[in-house]
Amino acid sequence: MSSQPQPHNESHRVASSDAGTDDRTLYDHTSDDEAYDGRPSGDLDERDRDILDSEDERERLLTREDGGKGILGRKGSGVKVGKWDKKSDTKGRRKSGNEEASALMYEMEEGIGASSTSFRLYRRMAIYVSIIVLFVVLLAATYNLSTPKDVKGAVTLVSNGTSLFAPTTILISLDGFRADFLFRNLTPTLNQFVQEGISPKYMMPSFPSVTFPNHYTMATGMYPEAHGVVGNTFWDPELQQEFYYTDPDRSLQAHWWGGEPLWVTAEKQGVRTAVHMWPGSEAKILHQEIAYVDKYNGSEVLASKVDRIMSLLDTPGPRDVGAKANAPRPQLIAAYVPDVDGDGHRYGPNSTEIRKTIASADAMVGGILSGLQARNLTNIVNVIVVSDHGMATTDVTRLIQLEDLVDPKELEHTDGWPLYGLRPRDPDSLHRLYNQIKQRTKENPNVDVYLRDEDMPERYHFSRNKRIAPLWIVPKTGWAIVTRDEFDVEAGKKKGQVYHPRGLHGYDFEHPLMRAVFIARGPAFPHMPGSRMQPFQNIELYNIVCDTLGLTPAPNNGTLRLPLKPVGLHDDDEDAPGNENHTPEDPVPAYTIPSSSSSTDLASMDLNSLSSIAASASGMEDTSPSLHDPVVPARPTPADGSKDELKNKEGDKEASEGAEKEKESWWEWLTHKADGVKDWVDGFVHDHVPGGEEGQGKKGG
């Protein structure tokens, strides 16, 4: 009897445990071992069930099963008992009976519980975080792709009273506008513009001082040898092709144009651009689409250019009613004006006719400035006026016959004009031809001969490109080299012929007659009105324009950046506009041309014959029909920048032959005759009359 279990004692123990008299905890393994030691398995199972039931009762008191608040005010059954999560499926546990108790003991012994739960929790959190990060990345990428391009950096918009304007710059190029044209009392608008803005006395072009290389240098900030447009005409030995600037089939392919021009830089950085007839703009350079590209039109009147520029500024801005994505308002407008260059070639830079053309170009600039003022944009829009080169007067006495220097049969290609680049058929004959030409010109100081890879002047930056011919004949300013088919020099001098074109350029970029202009005004140039800066070369223009628009320039040869640094005021300068002493001298006519064959020596004429020559001068033969513009010889056909040859872009057959078949007034015809006589008499007096040099008058118009 004494060996039988006494339930009332066990109940008492449990009650004591509930009352807190038993110090053992539910999972105190040492206490459990003592409790289980020596007891039958049946008693142990019954005791385990009693313990579990009592724990269930405690848990129900702490946390209600229906999810409501328990005694401690917490929702759910989040209370953990011991080191593992308490299973809440009471129904399943009761059904399993001893199996559940055994599983519980197994978990206790194997240490399963909190550690596995923490692992699952960490893994779940890592997955959630990864999903969130991926979502954020995708969202940011989508936003960047869907956001339209805007002007680079923080842009300050300025209102003119009716619309908001981002930084805007108008760049105007007056082709062939020589720097001293500002000193002829013909340009009131430009002279006032000088007094309102900042400018040097002049801007130097790049070598050779012809239109296409220099306009593309201004657009890229690179020397011609760097951007590859090394002349108006040239041969590429690698492509085995010729570039000819007035022929679209030989000039508008992108492979001719290196570097990155302004319009490409701007469009790449979100600044919309309009380019009006600027050389090179019709070629799709770097495959970049430009908002507006106006093709060359040599017959366009100057007033139309003003209207075009104003219409672009009147286009609704991005925040205006009526704004269109396919018709944006441009922030950069680059416009090309060929008129001064064309008439400079046709009539000469000191002719009566060029005066009217200079005044017309000045009036065109005035129309643009007036249009800005009418729109309250004077202090909002930057305006920069430049030119690409100057112009020198030609003369039949300053011509050199190519055949007197080299046999054309030995040449495979000739580049350039009025200077000549030679490519020998036999490369091994290069040095022989060089020495031969040097020998035949040693008595003529008006010709220089250079080898591209040996003695080309470093300041020309004209040697590091295979498009540059290996041998060059470079005449002094006012001189020209012609073939006999183009113009027979000996016959022309004998007959007193007038050589056309009457004006040329392409010479040493530092010569005063080749100087160009740079004048700037606007919010990007906050200088004292009339500020004067040091002269600079046109490779600097690209960076200056980029800075006015907040653009990051592409690599280039320029170093000048905004703000510009004045050195004084034009009012303090002795060479301010109006001072005629600033006008450079024209080249003096010459009357003996040394050559390997023969020449006409007019120096042997005595003074007694002067009167008879002058009296018969009106009967001198001219190369042109009396009532028409001159028929320009084959080489002068591409007389750089003139209306005649540029109209070839429009397929004008007459222009391709180098002449414009317009009617010329009797007054203009008489003017040509008078100019010819005046040049001849001035030259003769200069060479043969004592004191003639001092008495030589300037030829300024």
Secondary structure, DSSP 8 states (H G I E B T S, - for coil): -TTS--HHHHHHHHHHHHHT-----TT-HHHHHHHHTT--HHHHHHHHHHHHHHHHHHHHHHS-TTSS--TTS--SS---BTTB-----HHHHHHHTHHHHHHHHHHHHHT-SHHHHHHHHHHHHHHHHHHHHHHHHHHHHHHHHHS----SS----EE-SSSEE--EEEEEEETT--GGGGGSS--HHHHHHHHHSEEES-EE--SS--HHHHHHHHHHS--HHHHS--SSEEEETTTTEEEETT-GGGT-SGGG--S--HHHHHHHTT--EEEES-TTTTS-GGG---SEEE---TT--HHHHHHHHHHHHTS--TTSTT-BTTB---SEEEEEE-HHHHHHHHH-TTSHHHHHHHHHHHHHHHHHHHHHHHTT-TTTEEEEEE-S---EE--GGGEEEGGGTS-GGGEEEEE-SSSEEEEESSGGGHHHHHHHHHHHTTT-TTEEEEETTTTS-GGG---S-TTS-SEEEEE-TT-EEE-TTT--HHHHHHHT---SSSEE--S-TTSGGG-B-EEEESTT----TTEEE--EEGGGHHHHHHHHHT----S-S----SS----EEGGG-TT-TT-GGGS-------S----SS----GGG--GGGHHHHHHTGGG---SS-TTB-----TTTTT-TT-HHHHGGGGT-HHHHTT----B--HHHHHHHHHHHHHHHHHHHHHHHSTTHHHH------
